[in-house]
Amino acid sequence: MPHPSDSNQIPRCSWCGTDPVYVAYHDEVWGVPVKDDRTLFEFLTLEGAQAGLSWITILRKRDGYLNAFHNFDIERVSRMTEAECLQLMQDPAIVRNRLKIFSTVSNATAVLEVQKEHGSFSDFIWSYTHHVPLVNSFSSMRQIPAKTELAETISKDLKKKGFRFVGPTIIYAFMQAVGMVNDHVTDCFRYSEVGN
């Protein structure tokens, strides 16, 4: 795999630009299938936190989120108190939005309920794609949708289960990030690599 510091001649999705943090995320993380509940919860949280902001802002705060939310230990986050959440309102290492902070705790509780019902959050969320990534073949960033009918369906189902900050645009970005869908453009070097 090319290293982010390698020549910019490597064909990539244009959205990552040349920022080393963004390039590393694109090259190593985005679109790789994730089946681990903790990591899925992390990305659901980060995508929700991103609402109204740029993704690079969230990426730069990823370590802050890991620290603030106990490395995304779902059980531990579900037990966070109101006082702990209010304290996080003073933490510049994360997005200091009250609704987003409190929703992380309620979403952890919702994940635990899904685990009880379906065995794992991974089994539940991946069932929407029959447990395999959906592979698109977009040649241009302009062709990639902001949301899809499937994302709308997942969003509605998650809301019924008590999840918040899970609108269809957030859910589609989540699906792209965790490899439920491969939206690397076809001439990107990662297009044929993710999922293999």
Residue pairs with C-beta under 8 A, 6 or more apart in sequence:
1 27
1 28
1 193
2 10
2 27
2 189
4 20
4 23
4 24
4 27
5 20
8 18
10 189
11 187
11 188
11 189
12 23
12 26
12 27
12 188
12 189
12 190
13 26
13 141
13 184
13 185
13 188
13 190
14 141
14 185
15 22
15 26
15 141
16 22
16 23
16 25
16 26
17 23
19 56
21 56
21 59
21 60
22 55
22 56
22 59
25 59
26 190
27 190
29 177
30 176
30 177
30 184
30 190
31 176
31 177
31 179
31 181
31 182
31 183
31 184
31 190
31 194
31 195
32 178
32 179
32 194
32 195
33 133
33 178
33 179
33 180
33 194
33 195
34 40
34 43
34 122
34 178
34 179
35 122
35 126
36 122
37 74
37 111
37 115
37 120
37 121
37 122
38 71
38 72
38 73
38 74
39 72
39 178
40 121
40 122
40 125
40 178
41 72
41 74
41 77
41 107
41 108
41 111
41 121
42 65
42 66
42 72
43 174
43 177
43 178
44 107
44 163
44 166
44 174
45 65
45 69
45 72
45 104
45 107
46 58
46 62
46 65
46 177
47 170
47 171
47 173
47 174
47 177
48 100
48 103
48 104
48 107
48 164
48 165
48 166
48 170
49 58
49 61
49 65
49 94
49 95
49 97
49 100
49 165
50 57
50 58
50 170
50 173
51 100
51 165
51 167
51 170
53 95
55 173
57 95
58 95
61 93
61 94
61 95
63 93
64 91
64 92
64 93
64 94
65 72
65 93
65 94
66 72
67 93
68 88
68 91
68 93
68 94
69 77
69 80
69 104
70 76
70 77
70 80
74 108
74 111
74 112
74 115
75 108
75 112
77 104
77 105
77 108
78 105
78 108
78 109
78 111
78 112
80 105
80 108
85 98
85 101
85 102
85 105
88 94
88 96
88 101
89 96
89 98
89 101
90 96
94 101
99 164
99 165
100 165
103 164
103 165
106 162
106 163
106 164
107 163
107 164
107 165
107 166
109 162
110 158
110 161
110 162
110 163
111 121
113 161
113 162
114 121
114 124
114 161
115 121
117 124
118 124
118 127
123 131
125 154
125 180
126 180
128 150
128 153
128 154
128 180
129 150
129 180
129 181
133 179
133 180
133 181
133 182
133 194
133 195
134 150
134 180
134 181
134 182
135 181
135 182
135 195
136 144
136 181
136 182
136 183
137 186
138 144
138 183
138 185
138 186
139 185
139 186
139 187
140 185
141 185
144 183
144 185
145 172
146 169
146 172
147 168
147 169
147 171
147 172
148 168
148 172
150 175
151 168
151 169
151 171
151 172
151 175
152 168
154 166
154 168
154 171
154 175
155 166
155 167
155 168
155 170
155 171
158 166
158 171
159 166
172 181
174 180
175 181
176 183
179 194
179 195
182 191
182 194
182 195
184 190
184 191
184 194
185 191
